[in-house]
Amino acid sequence: MQPLSLWNIIGRLAVISTFYVQTLMDKIFLNDLKIDTIIGIYEWERETLQTLTFNLEMDWDICKAAQSDDISDTLDYGSIAQTMVSFVEASRYQLIETLAEDLCALLLKQYPIPKLKLTLSKPVALHGQNTAKIVIERSHI
């Protein structure tokens, strides 16, 4: 085996560093979106609107939008929020897990989001005022 020349080593490092730079992704956040819906397994939950809180973290390369200053070059989080509100308000799930999965599937289908992380919180009465929370990550990859 021949020893690597300095130029070989530099070339390999350039390829590796280019790979890492290209795999970094910017994030767009949509936080504290509160939506009223019917959700739960108990009879009283099926008759009362509950306020769920959503936080959404979406991978997105913002470079093109930053250069163009054009909404068509980025994720329209207003449109995404409206999609979420319409879907959740009309839903009647028993479990927040099912709602989270179906909502992520809808967002990934309707928007070119490479990867997202959804946090969903629901008020619960376990011992005073508590919150149940789940976090799921889904992607096209």
Secondary structure, DSSP 8 states (H G I E B T S, - for coil): -----HHHHHHHHHHHHHHHHHH---EEEEEEEEEEE---SSGGGGTS-EEEEEEEEEE---HHHHHH--GGGS--HHHHHHHHHHHHHH---S-HHHHHHHHHHHHHHHS--SEEEEEEEEEE-SSSSEEEEEEEEEE--
